[in-house]
Amino acid sequence: MPDFRYLDGEFHCESVPFRKIAEAVGTPCYVYSHARLVRQFRSFDAAFKDVPHITAYAIKANSNIAVLRLLAQEGAGADIVSGGELYRALQAGLMPQRIVFAGVGKTDEEIGYALHSDILMFNVESPAELLAIDRVAGELKTHARVALRINPDIDPKTHPYISTGLKKSKFGISAERAVDEFKLATTLKNIEIVGVHKHIGSQLMHVSPYVESLKKILDLVEQLKGIGVEIRYLNVGGGLGITYQDEIPPQPEDLAQAISPLLKDLKCVLIFEPGRSIVGNAGVLLIKVLYQQANPDKTFLIVDAAMNDLIRPSLYGAYHEIKPVQEAREKAKRKVLVDVVGPVCESGDFLAKDRMMPLGDPGDLLAVMSAGAYGFSMASNYNSRLRIPEVLVRDREIHVIRAREEYPDLIRGETIPAFLK
């Protein structure tokens, strides 16, 4: 991560020491590198420059509207999974005609909002949803552009919680039923079939499952021609992994090289849905040591961030590298085996387990790496903890793109009924 590096013994984001960020906005906080975000998006988009395509950023990875505006200015589209994400996308200036709407539980209200917004298409996950979209479109006297999401039953070889293309998954229509469901779609007067969609999972470390699933979808495209259905958009999903520890993930160029031979005769616009690969390594969670604690079996480093701020370690057992902000000071300390834990009242509240690292002193700053994806976007107010700020660093500039919550924010929208007053 060249945009996060030590300069003169201090850890920096671009040209700003993390110490200065802590002084300006406090800890904990999320810090994103502008340069890294731009470079990652351009790298992905450029890998497919030779084919008509839309790079539809997966908003669920990081939905801050400043991040979305930055990507919109780079030409990104959006992959959304809720009405709230559609609202964010539109507020950030993303073009509706470059927005695709996925997710297994779209409500009538969300479908109507998307139709009014004239998004590019819905990624339809089930026959029931297809009928619902047809009904809502009819009530609004309009047509809905759709792609059917097909589950190719390919093992993406990733964590079970983020595998989405297996038969047992809740996502998509089984490959065996695909042609029948497309036939159903052709009978619905308010539906316009424009595409096919597939997505097999996240944090993929190999391109082979991607290639294998794409071959299945291309076979389907040929079958659909036989029943008079011409596909204009082929949505191949996202899921490329990033480095958290020692992984060597494929790069966008590797994916382009692997799938390009399969697409040479295909007259479709490709849609990609990268999320983690754009923002994951562009963000850091900046935290502070509060206390040291030890018992006969364990040594704990208690910090001011918790599972409500970054849930991935607790939820997935995910690894995030933790770096000291003051390099020289930490080098002088003896390394010990510690659990890095937060203040939340759960035994599952940890950022690292059994980690060999210097035992930080109270007040020391630490950087939790690769936290740009599924960090703040999965944060909560559990234990009535305030959600933390987000900061975008551009060269020497610090921009607060989300303020730290205050106590009144915790009860905004709540009311005490009259009989309790």
N, C-alpha and C positions, 0 to 999 in steps of 0.2 A: 504494500500500500504506500507508494511513493509520496502521496499527499499527506500522509501521517508519518512523521519521522522525527528523530532526535537532532536538534541543532544546539551546539554548545551545552550539551547535557540536559536539555529540556525538550520534552515531547511537544511537537507542534502539529497543528492542523494548518496546512499551507504555510503562511508566514506568521501565524499567530500562536504564541505559546499557550498551551492549555491552562497554565497558571493564570494568565490574563483573562481567559474565558470564565474561569471559576471566580475570579475577583469581580467580573462584570455582572454575571447572572447567577452565581451561586451553584451549588451542587445539590443533588444530581441534576444532570441535564444531558440532552442529546445534542451532538455536534455533527454537522454534515459538511463535507467538502464540496464546494461548488465545482471546482475543477474536475474532481473525480466523477461527479454525476454527469457532467457534460461529456467527459471522455468515454465513460462506459456506454452512454446512450449512442454516441456517434460510432463507437466501435461496433456495436450490435447492428445499427442501421446500415452502416457502410458494408458490412459483410454480405448483405443481400442487395447491393446496389444494382446488380445486373438483372434483377427480376422485379416486376411490379409488386409492391408490397406495402403493408401498413404495419408499423411497429407500435402495437397497442399496449402501452405500459400497464401492468397489473396494479391497479391502484391500491389493492389490499396490502401490498408490501409496505408502502409508506404513502399516506394520503394527505400529508400536509400540503395546503394549497400553494405555498411558495415553491415546493418541489414540483408540483404539478404544473405551475406556470412556467418554470424553467424548462421542463420537458416539452410543454406545448410550444414554446418558442423554438425548440429544436426540431419540431415537426412530428412529435409523438401523437398517436391516438391513445385510446384508453380501453382497458378491459375492466368492466365494472361488475359488481355482484349485488348491488343494492341501490335503492332510490337515493340513499344518502351519498353513495359514491358518485352517482350521476350528478347530484347537486354540487358536490365538490368539483367534479370535472368541469361543469359548466361555469361555475364561479371562477375557476382558474383560467378559463379561456380556451379549453380544449374544444375542438370542433365536433359538433354532434355527429357529423357524417363520418367521423373516424372513431366512433364509440361503439363497442359491442357489449352486450349485456348477458352475462352468464349467471349461473346459480340455480339451485334446484327448487327454490321456494319463492319465486316471484309472486307478489300479491297483485290483485287487480289494480290497486292504487299505483304501484310501481310500474306495472305494464302501461297504464294510462299516461303516467308522467313521461315514460320513455317514448311513447307514440307522439305525444304532444311536442316533445323535444326533437322529434325526427332523427333519432339515432340511426346508425347504419344498419344494425340488425340485432335480433335476439339470438343467443345460442340456446336452443331449446333442449331441455334435459329429459323430457318425458312426454308420452302421448297426452297425459292429462294437462300438462302445461301448454302443449300445442293447442288443445281445444280451448283453454282459457284465453290464450292470446287471440285466437280467432274470434271468440265471443266479445272480448273487450274492444278489439279493432272494429268489429261490426257495430257495437254500441256507439263508437266514436265516428262511424262512417268513414273509415280509413282502411288502409292495408298495412299489414305488418311484414317487414322483411325478416326472414328467419334462416338460420342454419341449424340443422339438427346435430346435436353433439352425440357422437358415436363412441361407445366404450369398446376399444379394440382388444381388451383382455390381454394386455402386455404388462409384464412385471417391470417397473421402472428401477428396481433395485435401490430403493431409498427407504426412508423411515415409513412405517405403516400409516402413520397419521397424515402423511402428505403424499401417499400413493392414491391416485384417483382413476387409474385406467384398468383396474382389475374387475373381474366379473362381480366380486362381492362388494364393490364400491357403490355408493349411492348415486354416483354421477353418471349421467348419460344414458343412452339407449344401447342395448346390447347389439353387437355386430350382426347376430343372427336375425334380429328384428328390424334392422335398418331399412331394407328395401320396402318392407310392409309399411313402416311409419312414414317414409317418403311418399308412398302411394296415398296414405291417408291425407298427408299434407296437400297433395294435389287436388283433393276433393273439397277443400275448405276455401270458401269464396273470399275470405278476408286475409288469406295468407299468401305471401309471395316467397317462394323458395329461392334463395340466392346462394346458399353455401352449405358446406360440411365443416364440422368442428370436431377436434379431438384434443385432449390434454391428458397426459398419463401420470403426471406427478411433478414434484418440486425437488430441488437440490439433486439433480441428475448428474452423475459422475461419468457417464458413458453416453455416446451418441447412438450406440447400437439399438437400445430400446426405442429411441426416437425414430430411427430408420425403419425398424420392423413395424412399428405402429403406422407410420406413413404409408408403407406398402399396402397395408390392409385398407387404408382409407382410399388410396388411389384405385385399388380394385373395385371398391364401392362406387367411385366416381364413374368408372367404365360401365358398371351395371346400371347406374342411374341413366346414363345416356340411352340405354336400351329401352327404358320406359318413358323417354321423352323429357327427362329432367336434366337441364343443362346447369352446371355449377359455375357460378361466377367468382366465388370467393372460397378459398381453401384455408381454413384456420387451423394451423398446426400446433397451437398452444405455446406454452413457454416451458420453464422448468430447469434451464441450465443452472448448475450449481456454482458455488463460490468456495473460496478457501476460508475455512474457519480455523483449522489446525494445521494439518499437513496434506490436505486433499490437493489433487492436481486436476481441477475440473476442465472439461473441454471449453474451448473458446468459441465465440460466435463464428470465426473463420472455419473452425473444425466442423461445426454443424453445417455451415454453408457448403463446404466441400463434400460432406457426406450425403446431403440430400439433393444437391443440384442435379446430379445425373438422373434422378427420379423425376425431375420437374421440367426437363428440357422441352418436352412437347405439350406441356400443360398450359392451356390458355385461361389461366385464373389469376386473380390477384391473391397473393399470399398474405395471411395475417399471422403475426407473431405476438405472443403475450409475455414478454419478459418482465420480471418484477425484481426478484432477489438479485439477479445478475446485474441489474442497473444500480440498485441502491444499497445492497447488502454491505459491501466493503467501503461504501462512501460515508458510513456513519460510525460514531463512537459514543458510548455511554460514559460520561465523565462522572466519577464518584469520589467520595471522601471516606477515609477510615475514621470510624467513631471510637471503637474499642478493640482491645485484644481480650480473648477469653480462652481459658484452657481448663480441661478436666483430665482425668487419668488416661482417657482414650482419644481425645480429640483436641486440636487447637483450632480456634475460630478467629477469623478476622471479620468483625462486624462493621458493615459499611452503611452509608445512608441511602442506598438504592435497594430495592427489594423485588420480589417476584411480581408485584403489581406494575413495576416499571419495565421489567424485562422478564417475560414469563418463559422464554424458550428453554433455559436450563431446567426449570421445574417441570415443564410440560413434555419436552422431548428428550430430556437428558442431554441437551445440546451443549457443545463446547464453544466457549468464547475465550480467546486469549486475553489475558489481563496484563497490561504494561504499567510500570511506574511512570509517573510524569517527571519525576526527578531521577534521571538515570544514574548519575554518579553516586548519589546518596544511597540508592538501593543496592548498587554493586558492592557497597561496603558491608551490607548486612548478610548475615547467615541465612541461607534458605531453609525453610521448614515446610513440613506437610500440613496444609491448612484447608479448612473449608471457608470460603468467602460467603458470608450470609448477610441477610438484611434484617430489618426490624419487624417484619410481618410475623404474626403469631401462628406460624405453620412450620412444621419440621421440613416441609418441602420448599421453604423459602431460602434458596441459595442461588448464587451466580457461578460458583465453582465448587467442586468437591475433590478432596484429596489432591490438591494442587501444590506442587513444590514451587515455592516462591518466597521472596523476602517477607518477613512479618512486619507489615507496615505499622508505623506509629500513628496515634490519633492525629488527625489533621493532614496526613499524607494523601495526595491525590493519585488516583488510579484511572486508567483508560481501559474500558471493556470494549474490545475490538469487534469489528464486523457486526455492528448493531444497527445498521441502517435499515434493514428489512425485518418486518415483524417484531419491531421493538415498540416504539410509541403506538403504532397502529393496533397493538394488542394490549395496551396498557389499560389499567382500571383504577378505580378509587377504593379498592379493597382495603379494609381497616380504616376507611375514611382518610386515606393518604391523598395528598394533593398530587394531581398529575403534574409532571415536571416540564420545564421549558424545552423548546427546540431552537437550535441556533444554526444558521447557515454562515459559513466562513467563505469569503471570497477574497483571496490574496491576503491583504492585511486588515480586511474589514470584518467586523462581527455584526451579524444581523439577527436579532431575536425574531423568529418566525412563528413562535407560539410562546405566550407569556406563561410564567408559572401560575398555577391556580392559587386562589386565596380561599380562606375558610368559607366565606359566603357562597363561593361556587359550589360547595359540597351540597348545599340544600336548595340551590336554585331550582325552581319547578316543584318543590315539595310544599305541601300545605298541611296545616293542622285543622281537621274538621271542627265545626262550631261546637259540637257537643263535648269536645275536649278542652275548649278554651274557658 
